[in-house]
Amino acid sequence: MKGLLPYLAALVLASAGCRSTAPGQMRDTGASPVPGAAGVQPEEPDLPGIGEDSGAVLSAQPITVFDPLEPLNRAFYHFNDKLYFWLLKPAAKGYAWAVPQPARLCVKNFFANIATPVRLVNCALQADLEGAWTETERFAINTTVGVAGFGDPARNRWNLEKRNEDLGQTLGRYGLGTSLYINWPILGPSNVRDTVGYAGDMFLDPLNYLVTRFWYNVGIRSYETVNGTSLRADDYEDFKKAAIDPYVALRDAYYQYRRNQVANGEGQTARPAGPMPTE
């Protein structure tokens, strides 16, 4: 897992429009901090299956998230919030001061390249053969021309965009609903389906086989999180200033972001960062 809850929020919002309901950018998504707030437990809408017209489903109803664990989730949200401001943000700012942005972008590209099997396999599982082939081409080009993945010539020269598919999306495409919302400590916003999907993706992530010692693995992933956070200065702070209730805004943003990913696979700019992306 790559990130903290606030980091995930920033990532989700920065990547998707409703993720802006969380950190910072709230496009015209119609995401309201009201649903599910006053102890109301909304029903969980069905996710569109393969071949269904998802456009009407996504826009017909306001965001409703099944959140029976809200008191516990709020406690974890506040824990992650403090962890972000007390640990992650200072570390990211110090790192950004010491390491120039081009180098940090190279690090981001390197980790994205390593994670290619996660995206490739899930494209194949979703019968997206074009996406699977694109990921294969990207890996071959970036590993060679891009010098072990530190560069991204596949995107910059050949316009081959990354397909950030994960097992949570794959399960959703085959009709599995999200069930209840979960805000994990350290890992951030998720739900039952995406948590199961994240666990499955861990078996596809080569980093877990290249670095088998637990604490070394945690250290590398923590570094990846700090590096990614350093490239998104103040996204989370901007989000909190704009939100009436940051917890609800983040929850709704995450829900809609993931729903949009499951429905059409578009607008993805980040590798999953927790039981979610991230990037």
Order of alpha helices (4+ residues) and beta strands (2+ residues): alpha-alpha-alpha-alpha-alpha-alpha-alpha-alpha-alpha-beta-beta-alpha-alpha-alpha-alpha-alpha
